[in-house]
Amino acid sequence: MRQMVTFLLRSFIVIMILFLQPVTISADWINNFVVYDGNSYTITDKEIQSDSIGKRLGEVTRYSDREGTYHGNFSNTYPKGTQYYAIEGANKKSKIAVKTPEGRYILATYSGNYPTPSLWSHGAFWLITIMVVLCIMIIGTELAHRNRNTC
């Protein structure tokens, strides 16, 4: 039984090392975009005058040029800390302004909801859960077997 536990633990470690290797694929997204409040906005070339800028809405909380699905106010174009603003007279659901690092305000237009990754759909979550349950079952069986032999 001890050999089986050792084998399973070693297998678990090998599987985790192989399964959780970092992805190195660079992004090839069609559009430059920002995500604000779960909505994706496509970056345009149109500059907005500063007198049309309303209140600050938020900022980029994560930047990546690697294709994937991320949480929060994400961008594949602008660095963390880049600020989002409302545009006077416009619904923030249809367009927002993005303040570039150079201090210009660029129009970003609504392009749909941004998909948020779910823990339940992540393969590593299920792999770890299954391995933990198996380990608990094996340890429980081993303890029950030892208790039977000592009585």
C-alpha angles and dihedrals in degrees: 000000000000089000090054092052091049091048093049093048092050091047090050092053093048092047092049092050092049096040099047099050111139117258112242101188113127118226120261097180115167095227138033107240150165128213120220124176093344094310127111120225123192114225113237132195092243116114119212122215114244092238088066094055118110132188124330111264103185143291144255108281096181135024126193136159090197115101113248145097118281138184126243132012096341133178136188089196113035129054126248110284096035105141130232123211137189117244116232111253094008130106109243087221090067102036144356136182123245118205107221122217086255090060098253122131114231126193117244117190126208112260102171143284116322113231113242118211116243124218088220092060095048112106095211090058092057094042092053092044093052093047092049091050091048091050091049091050093049093047090047091050091048092050092047090049091051092048091052091051094049095051 
